[in-house]
Amino acid sequence: SKQMIFYMSYKLTEEGERYLKEGLPEKNLLNVLKKGKISISQAQKQVGNFDIAFMWAKKKLFVEVKKGELIILKEPKEFPEEEALKKISEGKQIDEKLLDTLLQRKLVKKVIIGEADKLIGKEVGDLTPDLIKTGLWKKVKLKQYDVDLVVPKISPGKIHPYRQVIDDIRERLIGLGFVEERGPLVEIGFWNSEALFMPADHPARSIHDIFFIKEPKYGAIKDKELWKRVQSTHEKGWITGSKGWGIWSDDAAKRLILRSHGTAVSARSVHKYKDLKNHKSFTIDRVFRPDVIDAKHLIEFDQLDGIVISEDLNFRNLLGFLKEIMLAMGADDVKFKPTYFPFTEPSVEGYAFIKGLGWAEIGGAGIFRPEVTMPLGVDKPVLAWGLGIGRLAMIKMGISDVRYIYSDNIQWLRDKEVVV
């Protein structure tokens, strides 16, 4: 039902009307005392409402009694109450503190105007602030609450479900002792390919798999000795025991691109932590690849890449870790199959079963080849992996279309349960 609107106002009481006309009692008392000292008994005869006049005059420190006589202590220039009574009679507003004084003296009273009179004795569904302030709640019948009624749905702010997935993975890895690393989105070909022993003519370096930067086209590597080691490894194997690829392109190595895989950050991390006996780090960041957008593919997406440097770990440890993280993300089943990457040997692809989508490739992993680690300054095994966060998020979020993980559909986001 429509809520009835009403307002609270104030008007003078009969006493207030009389004081406005005849003056405040304390003012009248002072007018009498101006003529000279008089006794209390004389003042009682000359001043109407003497008890009230004396009480307020004494409270305001206007008068005092000495030897049975009333004398003036101070004479105010004006009486704010008189001006306030005049304003109220004209329907104007007055100071709240002064209003409280007039209410206390019962010179004004509250008046409910508008539609309030229609509510008296009626059933009211809402206990409004107006009902409380005016005291009208005492004169109406308040409707009993029905706890079974459907209430308006509240949509509080919450973290995007995809962000929850990323934060969960990050917390798990940091809890396992991993260090988080970051790398540039605009990468130089050297770190994206050459440092990973990908030859200049590798198919992944074609325009179909990499976004090239139009301007500037080229970058540089400050560590010239590192450059020479990687170049020598490509050309003839350097001291790795490999024959290398027999080719090298300065232009390809210097070319600026949009990073096509997070393994570029892994290569940087291997070189950064080359002097440590043991090390494990990860990165969660955006990569870019030209592709046809569909339920399984996007042209930009996030990858989880990581490395573990240690003498004590092997390929079986790597598979165990990958299986654990995919099952932790909610995969119903996990399987691996051998594959080829130019930078790892042995190498595997990891697959997770996603309801509604079937088996989906989650990423690749392996042990970095000596042609990768030795030029970077490491002579120990390095376990490495690169997983598509989007695919993992699909499992955790219970969706079968990767495009939904970046959804800005407000209704879908409101309805989507919190990812735990």
Helices and strands as residue ranges (DSSP letters): E 6-12, H 14-22, H 25-33, E 38-39, H 40-46, H 50-59, E 63-66, E 69-72, H 80-89, H 96-104, E 108-114, G 116-118, E 123-124, H 129-134, G 136-139, E 141-142, H 161-175, E 179-180, E 186-188, H 189-192, G 194-196, G 203-205, H 224-236, H 250-254, E 256-258, H 263-272, E 279-288, E 300-309, H 315-328, E 334-338, E 344-354, E 358-368, H 370-373, E 382-388, H 389-397, G 402-406, H 410-415
